């Protein structure tokens, strides 16, 4: 991730200091960037002189002290709170008082990381998505103490890099990793109930739902170990709210070493000449699957707006730009009709008697008032 961020910043014309703790990692970063730019030149996407200029803007070092002149430092190290706090405490002493310190964390509290600093007002989150050069979205996450000046300064810089930025509160999972949980979680429930197999669920979400990948394909691509850990982290961070409850099925996959593509087997077999099951292309069943997963996603997106995590516009931008959903979930809700979304959620809650399916209060309120998210999104934009 750090290498990708360095590439994007250098491409935008900034001088960059790329710091790695080990010589091997530093050499690997240098070689990766050289290969990436050589391929871009080979494919005609970049002039050789431009590639040389980009690479010439990046200095490589193992010494944290060499980042002293930097106006923005983006940390992209291991997801360990103690390690990050130690890093930020050290960085704060080396850079100028005007420098902004940002963390690329995807699962830790920005406020907790900033607590290691004597000036937490200049610390914030900048959550990039992998691969950084290709993914448009960056979630800008102020901690409780982050100053408006620091937030706006960093947002302008990253906007100038050609990224799409969204602003969100410092809450578990931010926007994308929080709102996306039902895409995996509800698909796993449908599988566990025997309603459909993985291939059929994936087919339904691709062919009927319009998603680029089905949930099981995507879990295999991400890695079941990583996906399970993110779900577990969000579940714990939300004080074990049943909406985010992890799946025993996925836990067993991890325990069996069936991690997906990287291990050669997950929900699908990736070995040479493997024969995977064909989906049951039942249109009615497929539509039932899409409806169930979609209303759960919409409910989570509505919750992010209800709790002021982000605006309607930023939630929809995050899901389309961050995980390539076919359309914004709240715009999608308007198209279905909020009354119908609420009805489907109430049917699930009545059937299962689980808090997992409780409709968000904002949906109930908007249905009573005859409102739509499109109208609300316009109001949010005017206020913002």
C-alpha positions in Angstrom: 0.0 0.0 0.0 2.8 2.4 0.9 4.5 1.8 -2.5 1.2 2.6 -4.3 0.7 5.8 -2.3 4.2 6.9 -3.1 3.6 6.2 -6.8 0.4 8.2 -6.9 2.0 11.2 -5.0 5.1 11.2 -7.3 2.9 11.0 -10.4 1.1 14.1 -9.2 4.4 15.9 -9.1 5.4 15.7 -5.4 8.8 14.8 -4.1 8.4 11.7 -2.0 10.4 10.0 0.7 9.6 6.2 0.9 10.8 4.7 4.2 10.9 1.0 4.9 12.3 -0.6 8.1 14.3 -3.3 6.3 16.7 -3.2 3.4 15.0 -6.1 1.7 11.6 -4.4 1.8 13.1 -1.1 0.5 14.8 -2.9 -2.4 11.5 -4.7 -3.2 9.6 -1.4 -3.2 12.2 0.2 -5.6 12.1 -2.8 -7.9 8.3 -2.9 -8.0 8.0 0.7 -8.9 10.7 0.4 -11.6 8.8 -2.6 -13.1 5.4 -0.9 -13.0 6.7 2.1 -14.8 8.6 0.0 -17.4 5.3 -1.8 -18.2 3.5 1.5 -18.5 6.1 2.7 -21.0 6.0 -0.6 -22.9 2.2 -0.4 -23.2 2.4 3.2 -24.4 0.5 4.6 -21.4 3.5 6.7 -20.3 6.4 8.4 -22.0 9.8 7.2 -21.0 10.9 10.7 -19.9 7.7 11.0 -17.7 8.4 7.6 -16.1 12.0 8.6 -15.3 10.7 11.9 -13.8 8.2 10.1 -11.6 10.8 7.6 -10.3 13.3 10.5 -9.9 11.0 12.2 -7.4 11.1 9.2 -5.0 13.9 8.9 -2.5 14.3 5.6 -0.6 15.5 5.4 3.0 15.5 3.3 6.1 16.0 6.3 8.3 12.8 7.9 9.6 14.7 11.1 10.3 14.9 11.7 6.5 11.2 12.5 6.6 11.8 15.6 8.6 11.2 18.0 5.7 7.9 16.3 4.7 4.7 18.3 4.9 2.5 15.1 4.8 3.5 11.7 6.2 1.2 8.8 5.4 1.9 5.7 7.5 1.0 2.3 6.0 2.5 -0.2 8.4 1.1 -3.3 10.2 -2.4 -3.1 11.6 -1.2 -3.1 15.3 -2.3 -0.2 17.5 0.8 -0.3 19.8 3.2 -0.3 16.8 1.3 2.6 15.1 1.3 4.7 18.3 5.0 4.2 18.7 5.6 5.2 15.1 3.5 8.4 15.4 5.1 9.4 18.6 8.5 9.1 16.9 7.3 10.9 13.8 5.9 13.8 15.6 9.3 14.7 17.1 11.0 14.6 13.7 8.7 16.6 11.4 7.9 20.3 11.5 5.0 21.7 13.5 3.1 22.4 10.2 3.4 18.8 9.0 0.3 16.6 8.9 0.5 12.9 10.0 -1.9 10.5 8.4 -2.6 6.8 9.0 -3.8 4.4 6.3 -5.4 2.1 8.8 -8.5 0.2 7.7 -9.6 -1.1 11.1 -8.1 0.8 13.9 -9.4 4.0 15.6 -7.7 7.1 14.3 -8.3 8.8 17.6 -6.5 6.0 19.4 -3.5 6.3 17.1 -3.5 10.1 17.6 -3.5 9.8 21.4 0.2 9.0 21.1 0.9 12.5 19.9 1.2 15.8 21.9 -0.5 17.5 18.9 -3.3 15.1 17.9 -5.0 17.9 16.0 -2.7 17.3 13.1 -3.4 13.5 12.9 -6.1 12.0 10.7 -6.9 8.9 8.7 -6.4 8.5 4.9 -7.7 5.1 4.0 -6.6 4.2 0.5 -7.8 1.1 -1.4 -5.7 -1.5 -3.0 -4.3 -1.3 -5.7 -3.8 2.4 -4.9 -3.0 3.6 -8.4 -6.1 2.0 -9.8 -8.7 2.5 -7.0 -10.2 6.0 -7.0 -11.5 6.2 -3.4 -9.8 7.5 -0.3 -11.7 7.8 2.9 -10.7 10.9 4.9 -11.2 10.1 8.6 -10.7 12.9 11.2 -10.1 11.7 14.8 -11.9 13.5 17.6 -9.0 16.0 18.0 -8.2 16.5 14.2 -8.3 20.1 13.2 -10.5 21.2 10.3 -7.4 22.9 8.8 -5.5 19.5 8.7 -8.5 17.7 7.2 -9.1 20.2 4.5 -5.4 20.5 3.6 -5.0 16.8 3.2 -8.3 16.4 1.3 -7.2 19.1 -1.2 -3.9 17.4 -1.7 -5.4 14.0 -2.3 -8.1 15.4 -4.5 -5.3 17.0 -6.6 -3.8 13.5 -7.0 -7.0 12.6 -9.0 -8.6 10.6 -6.2 -12.2 10.7 -5.1 -12.3 11.6 -1.3 -15.2 11.0 1.1 -15.4 12.3 4.6 -16.4 9.9 7.4 -16.5 9.7 11.2 -13.9 7.7 13.1 -16.0 4.6 13.6 -15.3 0.9 13.1 -14.9 0.0 9.4 -15.4 3.7 8.4 -17.8 3.6 5.4 -16.8 0.8 3.0 -15.7 -2.0 5.4 -18.7 -1.3 7.5 -21.4 -1.0 4.9 -20.1 -4.0 2.8 -20.3 -6.6 5.7 -23.8 -7.9 4.6 -22.5 -8.6 1.1 -20.5 -11.4 2.6 -22.4 -12.1 5.8 -25.9 -12.5 4.3 -24.5 -14.6 1.4 -22.9 -16.9 3.9 -26.3 -17.2 5.8 -28.1 -18.1 2.5 -25.4 -20.7 1.9 -25.7 -22.1 5.5 -29.5 -22.3 5.2 -29.2 -24.4 2.1 -31.2 -21.9 0.0 -28.5 -21.9 -2.7 -24.8 -22.9 -3.2 -21.9 -20.5 -3.6 -21.9 -20.7 -7.4 -25.6 -19.9 -7.6 -25.3 -17.0 -5.1 -22.4 -15.6 -7.1 -24.3 -16.0 -10.4 -27.3 -14.1 -9.0 -25.3 -11.2 -7.7 -23.4 -10.8 -10.9 -26.1 -11.5 -13.5 -29.1 -10.1 -11.8 -27.6 -7.8 -9.2 -25.0 -6.3 -11.6 -22.1 -6.7 -9.2 -18.7 -7.3 -10.9 -18.0 -10.3 -8.6 -20.1 -12.5 -6.4 -19.5 -12.6 -2.7 -17.8 -16.0 -2.7 -15.6 -15.1 -5.6 -14.6 -11.9 -3.8 -13.9 -13.6 -0.5 -11.7 -16.1 -2.3 -9.9 -13.2 -4.0 -9.4 -11.1 -0.8 -8.5 -14.2 1.2 -10.9 -15.9 3.7 -8.5 -15.2 6.5 -8.4 -11.5 5.8 -12.1 -11.2 5.2 -12.9 -13.1 8.3 -10.5 -11.0 10.4 -12.1 -7.8 9.2 -15.6 -9.1 10.0 -14.4 -10.2 13.4 -12.8 -6.9 14.1 -15.9 -4.9 13.1 -18.1 -7.2 15.2 -15.9 -6.7 18.3 -15.6 -3.0 17.7 -19.4 -2.6 17.6 -19.6 -4.4 21.0 -20.9 -7.6 19.3 -23.8 -6.1 17.5 -25.5 -9.1 15.8 -25.6 -7.3 12.4 -21.9 -8.0 12.1 -21.8 -11.5 13.5 -19.1 -13.6 11.8 -19.9 -16.9 10.1 -18.9 -20.3 11.4 -18.7 -21.5 7.8 -16.0 -18.9 7.0 -14.2 -19.6 10.3 -14.0 -23.3 9.4 -12.7 -22.4 5.9 -9.9 -20.5 7.5 -9.1 -23.3 10.0 -9.0 -25.8 7.0 -6.5 -23.5 5.2 -9.0 -22.9 2.4 -8.1 -19.3 2.1 -9.1 -18.8 -1.6 -6.9 -18.1 -4.6 -3.7 -17.7 -2.6 -4.0 -21.2 -1.1 -5.4 -22.8 -4.3 -8.7 -23.6 -2.7 -11.5 -21.7 -1.0 -15.2 -21.8 -2.0 -13.8 -22.7 -5.4 -11.0 -25.0 -6.4 -8.2 -23.2 -8.2 -6.0 -26.1 -9.0 -5.2 -26.9 -12.7 -8.1 -28.7 -14.5 -10.4 -28.3 -11.4 -14.1 -28.8 -12.1 -16.3 -26.4 -10.1 -20.0 -26.6 -9.7 -22.2 -24.8 -12.2 -24.9 -22.4 -10.8 -28.5 -23.2 -10.8 -29.6 -20.4 -13.1 -33.1 -20.1 -11.6 -34.2 -16.6 -12.2 -36.8 -16.5 -9.3 -34.3 -17.9 -6.9 -31.6 -15.5 -8.1 -33.9 -12.5 -7.6 -34.8 -13.7 -4.1 -31.0 -13.9 -3.3 -30.3 -10.4 -4.7 -33.3 -8.8 -2.8 -32.2 -10.3 0.5 -28.5 -9.3 0.3 -29.4 -5.9 -1.2 -31.8 -4.8 1.5 -29.3 -5.7 4.1 -26.7 -3.6 2.4 -29.1 -0.7 2.1 -30.0 -1.0 5.8 -26.3 -0.7 6.7 -25.9 2.3 4.3 -28.9 4.0 5.9 -27.4 3.4 9.4 -24.2 5.2 8.3 -26.3 8.2 7.4 -28.5 7.9 10.5 -25.5 8.0 12.8 -23.9 10.8 10.9 -20.9 8.7 9.8 -21.1 10.2 6.3 -23.5 12.0 4.0 -25.8 10.3 1.6 -23.6 11.4 -1.3 -20.4 10.2 0.4 -21.9 6.8 1.3 -22.9 6.2 -2.3 -19.6 7.5 -3.7 -17.7 5.2 -1.3 -19.5 2.1 -2.4 -19.3 2.8 -6.1 -15.7 4.0 -6.1 -14.3 1.9 -3.3 -15.8 -1.5 -4.0 -17.2 -1.0 -7.5 -20.9 -1.5 -6.7 -23.1 -1.1 -9.8 -24.8 1.9 -8.2 -25.0 3.8 -4.9 -27.0 1.8 -2.3 -29.1 4.7 -1.2 -29.9 5.7 -4.8 -30.8 2.1 -5.4 -33.1 2.2 -2.3 -34.9 5.1 -3.9 -35.4 3.2 -7.1 -36.8 0.2 -5.3 -38.9 2.4 -3.0 -38.1 2.9 0.7 -41.5 1.5 1.7 -40.6 -1.8 -0.2 -37.1 -1.9 1.3 -38.6 -1.5 4.8 -41.3 -4.2 4.1 -38.6 -6.7 3.0 -36.5 -6.1 6.1 -39.6 -6.4 8.4 -40.4 -9.8 6.7 -36.9 -11.0 7.5 -37.0 -9.8 11.1 -40.4 -11.4 11.6 -39.2 -14.7 10.1 -36.0 -14.9 12.0 -36.7 -13.0 15.2 -33.1 -11.8 15.1 -31.8 -8.3 15.8 -29.6 -8.8 12.8 -32.5 -7.9 10.6 -33.8 -4.9 12.5 -34.7 -2.0 10.1 -32.8 1.2 10.7 -34.9 3.9 12.3 -34.1 6.4 9.5 -35.8 4.1 7.0 -39.0 4.1 9.2 -38.8 7.9 9.6 -38.4 8.5 5.9 -41.2 6.2 4.9 -43.5 8.0 7.4 -42.5 11.3 5.9 -42.6 10.2 2.3 -39.0 11.2 1.8 -36.3 9.8 -0.5 -32.5 9.7 -0.1 -32.0 11.6 -3.3 -33.8 14.6 -1.7 -32.0 14.1 1.6 -28.6 13.9 -0.3 -29.4 17.3 -1.9 -30.1 18.8 1.5 -26.9 17.3 3.0 -24.9 18.8 0.1 -26.4 22.3 0.6 -25.6 22.1 4.3 -22.1 20.9 3.7 
